[in-house]
C-alpha cells in the first residue's frame, strides 16, 4: 500500500537552525506519511520574494507551510482566507493550501506559547499578574494575546518601534475591551514592578546577538520567558537565571505549535512527548554542529 505523500515547508529568514524539519520528520514517521519538510530561507534564496515563494509552493503541490520572521504579517495580504484567531492576532505562522490552490492562514504561536507557559510555570504564574513584554512584531502579537488568554492583570509592551507597540496596544484593547495594557516609557522601571518578563524579539538569536532586557531590572522573584530556541539559553535567560529567576526558553513553544500545525496540515495529531524527545535530540545535534563550525577558522569556512 502506498503511503500518503505530503510536502510542507518553512518560509522565513535565518532559518537554517530551525528544528521544525526534525519535528515534522518524527511526526510523519509516526503517522505513516511520506512527508518532506523544506526550508525556504530568503537568506539563501536571495532572488526570491515572499509572493514568489508562495506561488512556488502552490505550484509544487505543498499542503502548506509554517511562516516565521519576517513574514508573519507580510503574508496576510497574499492569502485567500484567515482563521479568526489569526485575524485577531494580526499575524500568521501556518498556511494551508487546498487542492484548488486556496490558501488559509492560521496562528498556532498563540496556543503554542500559552501551552508551553502553562506546562512550565502553571497558569497561576500569569493569572492576575503584571507582565512586561519586549517585542511587538509578528511573534510578539501572538504572545501578547496568549498572555491575555492566561488572564494577566496588566500587560506593558516595549518595542524599539514605538508606533508598532502602540498599534499592538490598540488591537489588544479593541479585541479585549477593559484590558489593562500600555506602552512602556521606562523599561527597567516597568520590569522592576512586574511579576514576569517575555522577550518576543529576535534579539539573542544566533545571528542577532544581544540582550534586549536590562539586566539590572531582573530579580529572583521574576519569571523570565523567551521565544527563542537558537540558542536554547540566550544572554537574556542567562542573566535572569543568574539573578535566581525561573526561566523558559522557546523550545516548548516550538513543539506545541508544531503539534497544532501538523494536525491542521495532515489531520493527524502527533504525540507531544515524542516531539519533545525529537526536539531535544535535534537541538543537541544542531548545537554540536554550531560549536564545531564556530571553532573552524573563517578562511576554512569560506573555502568550503
MARTORRO-898410 format. One record per residue (C-alpha): residue number from 1; residue in one letter; x, y, z. Coordinates in steps of 0.2 Angstrom, whole numbers. Layout:
! MARTORRO-898410
@nr = NUM&rest = A&X = X&Y = Y&Z = Z
...
This chain:
! MARTORRO-898410
@nr = 1&rest = X&X = 0&Y = 0&Z = 0
@nr = 2&rest = X&X = 7&Y = 17&Z = -5
@nr = 3&rest = X&X = 9&Y = 29&Z = 9
@nr = 4&rest = X&X = 1&Y = 46&Z = 8
@nr = 5&rest = X&X = 14&Y = 60&Z = 2
@nr = 6&rest = X&X = 14&Y = 77&Z = 9
@nr = 7&rest = X&X = 25&Y = 92&Z = 6
@nr = 8&rest = X&X = 27&Y = 106&Z = 18
@nr = 9&rest = X&X = 40&Y = 119&Z = 22
@nr = 10&rest = X&X = 45&Y = 134&Z = 32
@nr = 11&rest = X&X = 45&Y = 152&Z = 25
@nr = 12&rest = X&X = 57&Y = 164&Z = 33
@nr = 13&rest = X&X = 75&Y = 171&Z = 35
@nr = 14&rest = X&X = 89&Y = 165&Z = 45
@nr = 15&rest = X&X = 81&Y = 148&Z = 47
@nr = 16&rest = X&X = 95&Y = 136&Z = 44
@nr = 17&rest = X&X = 95&Y = 132&Z = 63
@nr = 18&rest = X&X = 76&Y = 128&Z = 63
@nr = 19&rest = X&X = 71&Y = 111&Z = 72
@nr = 20&rest = X&X = 55&Y = 111&Z = 63
@nr = 21&rest = X&X = 61&Y = 98&Z = 50
@nr = 22&rest = X&X = 66&Y = 86&Z = 64
@nr = 23&rest = X&X = 49&Y = 88&Z = 72
@nr = 24&rest = X&X = 39&Y = 85&Z = 56
@nr = 25&rest = X&X = 50&Y = 71&Z = 51
@nr = 26&rest = X&X = 46&Y = 62&Z = 68
@nr = 27&rest = X&X = 28&Y = 66&Z = 66
@nr = 28&rest = X&X = 27&Y = 60&Z = 48
@nr = 29&rest = X&X = 36&Y = 44&Z = 53
@nr = 30&rest = X&X = 24&Y = 40&Z = 67
@nr = 31&rest = X&X = 9&Y = 44&Z = 56
@nr = 32&rest = X&X = 15&Y = 33&Z = 42
@nr = 33&rest = X&X = 16&Y = 48&Z = 30
@nr = 34&rest = X&X = 29&Y = 50&Z = 17
@nr = 35&rest = X&X = 32&Y = 68&Z = 21
@nr = 36&rest = X&X = 45&Y = 81&Z = 16
@nr = 37&rest = X&X = 49&Y = 97&Z = 25
@nr = 38&rest = X&X = 58&Y = 111&Z = 16
@nr = 39&rest = X&X = 67&Y = 126&Z = 22
@nr = 40&rest = X&X = 63&Y = 141&Z = 11
@nr = 41&rest = X&X = 76&Y = 153&Z = 18
@nr = 42&rest = X&X = 77&Y = 170&Z = 9
@nr = 43&rest = X&X = 94&Y = 172&Z = 16
@nr = 44&rest = X&X = 99&Y = 158&Z = 4
@nr = 45&rest = X&X = 86&Y = 162&Z = -10
@nr = 46&rest = X&X = 90&Y = 180&Z = -11
@nr = 47&rest = X&X = 82&Y = 182&Z = -28
@nr = 48&rest = X&X = 65&Y = 176&Z = -22
@nr = 49&rest = X&X = 52&Y = 187&Z = -13
@nr = 50&rest = X&X = 38&Y = 181&Z = -2
@nr = 51&rest = X&X = 24&Y = 182&Z = -16
@nr = 52&rest = X&X = 36&Y = 172&Z = -27
@nr = 53&rest = X&X = 39&Y = 159&Z = -14
@nr = 54&rest = X&X = 20&Y = 157&Z = -10
@nr = 55&rest = X&X = 16&Y = 154&Z = -28
@nr = 56&rest = X&X = 31&Y = 142&Z = -30
@nr = 57&rest = X&X = 25&Y = 131&Z = -16
@nr = 58&rest = X&X = 7&Y = 131&Z = -23
@nr = 59&rest = X&X = 13&Y = 126&Z = -40
@nr = 60&rest = X&X = 24&Y = 112&Z = -32
@nr = 61&rest = X&X = 9&Y = 105&Z = -23
@nr = 62&rest = X&X = 13&Y = 109&Z = -5
@nr = 63&rest = X&X = 0&Y = 105&Z = 8
@nr = 64&rest = X&X = 5&Y = 121&Z = 17
@nr = 65&rest = X&X = 20&Y = 129&Z = 26
@nr = 66&rest = X&X = 25&Y = 137&Z = 43
@nr = 67&rest = X&X = 29&Y = 155&Z = 42
@nr = 68&rest = X&X = 42&Y = 164&Z = 53
@nr = 69&rest = X&X = 51&Y = 180&Z = 54
@nr = 70&rest = X&X = 50&Y = 192&Z = 45
@nr = 71&rest = X&X = 34&Y = 186&Z = 36
@nr = 72&rest = X&X = 21&Y = 183&Z = 49
@nr = 73&rest = X&X = 12&Y = 199&Z = 45
@nr = 74&rest = X&X = 18&Y = 202&Z = 27
@nr = 75&rest = X&X = 10&Y = 186&Z = 21
@nr = 76&rest = X&X = -8&Y = 190&Z = 26
@nr = 77&rest = X&X = -12&Y = 200&Z = 11
@nr = 78&rest = X&X = -7&Y = 186&Z = 0
@nr = 79&rest = X&X = -19&Y = 174&Z = 7
@nr = 80&rest = X&X = -37&Y = 169&Z = 2
@nr = 81&rest = X&X = -43&Y = 167&Z = 20
@nr = 82&rest = X&X = -38&Y = 169&Z = 38
@nr = 83&rest = X&X = -43&Y = 160&Z = 53
@nr = 84&rest = X&X = -52&Y = 171&Z = 66
@nr = 85&rest = X&X = -39&Y = 168&Z = 79
@nr = 86&rest = X&X = -25&Y = 173&Z = 67
@nr = 87&rest = X&X = -36&Y = 188&Z = 62
@nr = 88&rest = X&X = -37&Y = 194&Z = 80
@nr = 89&rest = X&X = -18&Y = 192&Z = 82
@nr = 90&rest = X&X = -14&Y = 200&Z = 66
@nr = 91&rest = X&X = -1&Y = 188&Z = 62
@nr = 92&rest = X&X = 1&Y = 170&Z = 54
@nr = 93&rest = X&X = 13&Y = 156&Z = 57
@nr = 94&rest = X&X = 5&Y = 142&Z = 47
@nr = 95&rest = X&X = -4&Y = 142&Z = 30
@nr = 96&rest = X&X = -13&Y = 128&Z = 22
@nr = 97&rest = X&X = -15&Y = 126&Z = 3
@nr = 98&rest = X&X = -31&Y = 117&Z = -3
@nr = 99&rest = X&X = -30&Y = 106&Z = -19
@nr = 100&rest = X&X = -38&Y = 120&Z = -29
@nr = 101&rest = X&X = -24&Y = 132&Z = -23
@nr = 102&rest = X&X = -34&Y = 142&Z = -10
@nr = 103&rest = X&X = -24&Y = 147&Z = 5
@nr = 104&rest = X&X = -29&Y = 150&Z = 23
@nr = 105&rest = X&X = -19&Y = 157&Z = 37
@nr = 106&rest = X&X = -18&Y = 151&Z = 55
@nr = 107&rest = X&X = -9&Y = 156&Z = 70
@nr = 108&rest = X&X = -3&Y = 142&Z = 82
@nr = 109&rest = X&X = 11&Y = 153&Z = 90
@nr = 110&rest = X&X = -3&Y = 159&Z = 102
@nr = 111&rest = X&X = -8&Y = 142&Z = 108
@nr = 112&rest = X&X = 10&Y = 135&Z = 107
@nr = 113&rest = X&X = 17&Y = 149&Z = 119
@nr = 114&rest = X&X = 2&Y = 148&Z = 130
@nr = 115&rest = X&X = 3&Y = 129&Z = 132
@nr = 116&rest = X&X = 21&Y = 129&Z = 134
@nr = 117&rest = X&X = 20&Y = 143&Z = 148
@nr = 118&rest = X&X = 6&Y = 133&Z = 157
@nr = 119&rest = X&X = 17&Y = 117&Z = 156
@nr = 120&rest = X&X = 32&Y = 125&Z = 163
@nr = 121&rest = X&X = 26&Y = 138&Z = 176
@nr = 122&rest = X&X = 7&Y = 134&Z = 178
@nr = 123&rest = X&X = -7&Y = 146&Z = 173
@nr = 124&rest = X&X = -7&Y = 154&Z = 190
@nr = 125&rest = X&X = 10&Y = 162&Z = 186
@nr = 126&rest = X&X = 1&Y = 173&Z = 173
@nr = 127&rest = X&X = -17&Y = 175&Z = 180
@nr = 128&rest = X&X = -19&Y = 191&Z = 189
@nr = 129&rest = X&X = 0&Y = 196&Z = 186
@nr = 130&rest = X&X = 9&Y = 211&Z = 179
@nr = 131&rest = X&X = 19&Y = 206&Z = 164
@nr = 132&rest = X&X = 32&Y = 216&Z = 153
@nr = 133&rest = X&X = 34&Y = 210&Z = 135
@nr = 134&rest = X&X = 48&Y = 216&Z = 124
@nr = 135&rest = X&X = 44&Y = 215&Z = 106
@nr = 136&rest = X&X = 28&Y = 219&Z = 97
@nr = 137&rest = X&X = 31&Y = 210&Z = 80
@nr = 138&rest = X&X = 23&Y = 195&Z = 72
@nr = 139&rest = X&X = 28&Y = 183&Z = 86
@nr = 140&rest = X&X = 25&Y = 196&Z = 99
@nr = 141&rest = X&X = 7&Y = 199&Z = 94
@nr = 142&rest = X&X = 4&Y = 180&Z = 97
@nr = 143&rest = X&X = 12&Y = 180&Z = 114
@nr = 144&rest = X&X = 3&Y = 196&Z = 119
@nr = 145&rest = X&X = -14&Y = 188&Z = 115
@nr = 146&rest = X&X = -9&Y = 172&Z = 124
@nr = 147&rest = X&X = -5&Y = 182&Z = 139
@nr = 148&rest = X&X = -22&Y = 189&Z = 139
@nr = 149&rest = X&X = -29&Y = 172&Z = 137
@nr = 150&rest = X&X = -20&Y = 167&Z = 153
@nr = 151&rest = X&X = -28&Y = 182&Z = 162
@nr = 152&rest = X&X = -14&Y = 194&Z = 166
@nr = 153&rest = X&X = -19&Y = 209&Z = 176
@nr = 154&rest = X&X = -8&Y = 222&Z = 166
@nr = 155&rest = X&X = 2&Y = 220&Z = 151
@nr = 156&rest = X&X = 16&Y = 233&Z = 147
@nr = 157&rest = X&X = 23&Y = 232&Z = 129
@nr = 158&rest = X&X = 40&Y = 238&Z = 124
@nr = 159&rest = X&X = 47&Y = 239&Z = 106
@nr = 160&rest = X&X = 61&Y = 249&Z = 98
@nr = 161&rest = X&X = 47&Y = 255&Z = 86
@nr = 162&rest = X&X = 35&Y = 264&Z = 97
@nr = 163&rest = X&X = 22&Y = 265&Z = 84
@nr = 164&rest = X&X = 22&Y = 246&Z = 82
@nr = 165&rest = X&X = 20&Y = 244&Z = 101
@nr = 166&rest = X&X = 6&Y = 257&Z = 101
@nr = 167&rest = X&X = -3&Y = 248&Z = 87
@nr = 168&rest = X&X = -2&Y = 231&Z = 97
@nr = 169&rest = X&X = -9&Y = 240&Z = 112
@nr = 170&rest = X&X = -24&Y = 247&Z = 102
@nr = 171&rest = X&X = -28&Y = 230&Z = 94
@nr = 172&rest = X&X = -27&Y = 222&Z = 111
@nr = 173&rest = X&X = -39&Y = 235&Z = 118
@nr = 174&rest = X&X = -51&Y = 233&Z = 103
@nr = 175&rest = X&X = -52&Y = 214&Z = 105
@nr = 176&rest = X&X = -52&Y = 214&Z = 124
@nr = 177&rest = X&X = -62&Y = 229&Z = 130
@nr = 178&rest = X&X = -57&Y = 234&Z = 148
@nr = 179&rest = X&X = -40&Y = 226&Z = 147
@nr = 180&rest = X&X = -26&Y = 235&Z = 156
@nr = 181&rest = X&X = -12&Y = 237&Z = 143
@nr = 182&rest = X&X = 0&Y = 251&Z = 140
@nr = 183&rest = X&X = 17&Y = 255&Z = 131
@nr = 184&rest = X&X = 32&Y = 256&Z = 142
@nr = 185&rest = X&X = 41&Y = 273&Z = 144
@nr = 186&rest = X&X = 53&Y = 266&Z = 157
@nr = 187&rest = X&X = 58&Y = 248&Z = 153
@nr = 188&rest = X&X = 69&Y = 245&Z = 168
@nr = 189&rest = X&X = 56&Y = 253&Z = 180
@nr = 190&rest = X&X = 42&Y = 243&Z = 172
@nr = 191&rest = X&X = 51&Y = 227&Z = 174
@nr = 192&rest = X&X = 56&Y = 230&Z = 192
@nr = 193&rest = X&X = 37&Y = 232&Z = 196
@nr = 194&rest = X&X = 32&Y = 216&Z = 186
@nr = 195&rest = X&X = 30&Y = 198&Z = 190
@nr = 196&rest = X&X = 36&Y = 192&Z = 173
@nr = 197&rest = X&X = 46&Y = 197&Z = 158
@nr = 198&rest = X&X = 45&Y = 190&Z = 140
@nr = 199&rest = X&X = 57&Y = 193&Z = 126
@nr = 200&rest = X&X = 47&Y = 192&Z = 110
@nr = 201&rest = X&X = 60&Y = 199&Z = 99
@nr = 202&rest = X&X = 73&Y = 190&Z = 88
@nr = 203&rest = X&X = 87&Y = 198&Z = 98
@nr = 204&rest = X&X = 98&Y = 185&Z = 106
@nr = 205&rest = X&X = 95&Y = 173&Z = 92
@nr = 206&rest = X&X = 110&Y = 166&Z = 83
@nr = 207&rest = X&X = 114&Y = 179&Z = 70
@nr = 208&rest = X&X = 105&Y = 193&Z = 81
@nr = 209&rest = X&X = 117&Y = 194&Z = 96
@nr = 210&rest = X&X = 112&Y = 204&Z = 111
@nr = 211&rest = X&X = 100&Y = 206&Z = 126
@nr = 212&rest = X&X = 85&Y = 217&Z = 124
@nr = 213&rest = X&X = 81&Y = 216&Z = 143
@nr = 214&rest = X&X = 90&Y = 227&Z = 155
@nr = 215&rest = X&X = 99&Y = 215&Z = 167
@nr = 216&rest = X&X = 99&Y = 227&Z = 182
@nr = 217&rest = X&X = 80&Y = 226&Z = 182
@nr = 218&rest = X&X = 79&Y = 207&Z = 184
@nr = 219&rest = X&X = 76&Y = 200&Z = 201
@nr = 220&rest = X&X = 74&Y = 182&Z = 209
@nr = 221&rest = X&X = 55&Y = 184&Z = 211
@nr = 222&rest = X&X = 53&Y = 186&Z = 192
@nr = 223&rest = X&X = 49&Y = 173&Z = 179
@nr = 224&rest = X&X = 58&Y = 176&Z = 163
@nr = 225&rest = X&X = 52&Y = 169&Z = 146
@nr = 226&rest = X&X = 60&Y = 169&Z = 129
@nr = 227&rest = X&X = 53&Y = 164&Z = 112
@nr = 228&rest = X&X = 70&Y = 160&Z = 105
@nr = 229&rest = X&X = 77&Y = 142&Z = 105
@nr = 230&rest = X&X = 93&Y = 145&Z = 94
@nr = 231&rest = X&X = 102&Y = 145&Z = 106
@nr = 232&rest = X&X = 92&Y = 137&Z = 120
@nr = 233&rest = X&X = 99&Y = 149&Z = 133
@nr = 234&rest = X&X = 100&Y = 167&Z = 127
@nr = 235&rest = X&X = 110&Y = 180&Z = 135
@nr = 236&rest = X&X = 94&Y = 186&Z = 142
@nr = 237&rest = X&X = 89&Y = 170&Z = 150
@nr = 238&rest = X&X = 107&Y = 168&Z = 157
@nr = 239&rest = X&X = 106&Y = 185&Z = 165
@nr = 240&rest = X&X = 89&Y = 180&Z = 173
@nr = 241&rest = X&X = 95&Y = 163&Z = 179
@nr = 242&rest = X&X = 110&Y = 172&Z = 187
@nr = 243&rest = X&X = 98&Y = 183&Z = 197
@nr = 244&rest = X&X = 88&Y = 167&Z = 203
@nr = 245&rest = X&X = 73&Y = 169&Z = 191
@nr = 246&rest = X&X = 63&Y = 155&Z = 184
@nr = 247&rest = X&X = 67&Y = 154&Z = 165
@nr = 248&rest = X&X = 58&Y = 147&Z = 150
@nr = 249&rest = X&X = 66&Y = 146&Z = 133
@nr = 250&rest = X&X = 57&Y = 144&Z = 116
@nr = 251&rest = X&X = 58&Y = 126&Z = 114
@nr = 252&rest = X&X = 41&Y = 122&Z = 121
@nr = 253&rest = X&X = 33&Y = 135&Z = 111
@nr = 254&rest = X&X = 41&Y = 127&Z = 95
@nr = 255&rest = X&X = 35&Y = 109&Z = 100
@nr = 256&rest = X&X = 17&Y = 114&Z = 105
@nr = 257&rest = X&X = 14&Y = 125&Z = 89
@nr = 258&rest = X&X = 21&Y = 111&Z = 79
@nr = 259&rest = X&X = 8&Y = 99&Z = 86
@nr = 260&rest = X&X = -6&Y = 111&Z = 81
@nr = 261&rest = X&X = 2&Y = 114&Z = 64
@nr = 262&rest = X&X = 4&Y = 96&Z = 60
@nr = 263&rest = X&X = -14&Y = 92&Z = 65
@nr = 264&rest = X&X = -20&Y = 106&Z = 53
@nr = 265&rest = X&X = -9&Y = 101&Z = 39
@nr = 266&rest = X&X = -12&Y = 82&Z = 39
@nr = 267&rest = X&X = -27&Y = 79&Z = 50
@nr = 268&rest = X&X = -16&Y = 68&Z = 62
@nr = 269&rest = X&X = -12&Y = 74&Z = 80
@nr = 270&rest = X&X = 6&Y = 69&Z = 84
@nr = 271&rest = X&X = 12&Y = 63&Z = 101
@nr = 272&rest = X&X = 18&Y = 78&Z = 112
@nr = 273&rest = X&X = 31&Y = 68&Z = 122
@nr = 274&rest = X&X = 38&Y = 61&Z = 106
@nr = 275&rest = X&X = 40&Y = 78&Z = 98
@nr = 276&rest = X&X = 49&Y = 84&Z = 114
@nr = 277&rest = X&X = 61&Y = 70&Z = 113
@nr = 278&rest = X&X = 64&Y = 73&Z = 94
@nr = 279&rest = X&X = 67&Y = 92&Z = 98
@nr = 280&rest = X&X = 80&Y = 88&Z = 112
@nr = 281&rest = X&X = 89&Y = 76&Z = 100
@nr = 282&rest = X&X = 89&Y = 88&Z = 86
@nr = 283&rest = X&X = 94&Y = 103&Z = 97
@nr = 284&rest = X&X = 109&Y = 93&Z = 104
@nr = 285&rest = X&X = 115&Y = 89&Z = 86
@nr = 286&rest = X&X = 112&Y = 106&Z = 80
@nr = 287&rest = X&X = 122&Y = 114&Z = 94
@nr = 288&rest = X&X = 136&Y = 102&Z = 92
@nr = 289&rest = X&X = 137&Y = 107&Z = 73
@nr = 290&rest = X&X = 137&Y = 125&Z = 78
@nr = 291&rest = X&X = 150&Y = 123&Z = 90
@nr = 292&rest = X&X = 161&Y = 114&Z = 78
@nr = 293&rest = X&X = 158&Y = 127&Z = 65
@nr = 294&rest = X&X = 162&Y = 141&Z = 77
@nr = 295&rest = X&X = 179&Y = 133&Z = 80
@nr = 296&rest = X&X = 183&Y = 132&Z = 62
@nr = 297&rest = X&X = 194&Y = 146&Z = 56
@nr = 298&rest = X&X = 185&Y = 159&Z = 45
@nr = 299&rest = X&X = 196&Y = 156&Z = 30
@nr = 300&rest = X&X = 192&Y = 137&Z = 30
@nr = 301&rest = X&X = 174&Y = 141&Z = 31
@nr = 302&rest = X&X = 175&Y = 152&Z = 16
@nr = 303&rest = X&X = 184&Y = 139&Z = 6
@nr = 304&rest = X&X = 172&Y = 126&Z = 10
